Amino acid sequence: MARDDAGARSPAWTDPGCPVARTADLVGDRWSLLVIRDAMDGARSFTDFQQRTGIARNILADRLRKLTAHGLLAQVDAPSGRRRLYALTEAGKDLFPVIVTLRQWGERHAFEAGEPHSVLVDGDGVRVPDLLPVAANGSPLTSDTTSVRRDT
């Protein structure tokens, strides 16, 4: 990692002009995504994350530090005041559609037909509908109907 003007560690961007590459540099590894997923599902303490993911303590400490440094998680005081907890920031919460889309892709492509898996439901217990990007006019968007415009 490179150092920014304040001396803090900052990522060496894989592709500095690409939002997908920058996002992958920040949260693209398995453990970071699972920590974000679990934070969205109520995990707050180091122990919560460790028990839910089974991640090694040193790797978890590194991911929590990284996600906090990049503003996706924040440390907050526990009600007891005895330890610090982790909470999603607005930037972390903004990853919700990404996590849902990854989940839905996994439901379609990472399981054999009939293989059991968890299902995301809304507050009424109804399965969350598939998230699909749409154009301003409401028509579906795909990789065949979109292109990247590079700002110069």
Beta strands, then each sheet from edge to edge (+ up, - down):
strand 1: 2-3
strand 2: 9-10
strand 3: 73-77
strand 4: 84-88
sheet 1: 1+ 2-
sheet 2: 3+ 4-
end
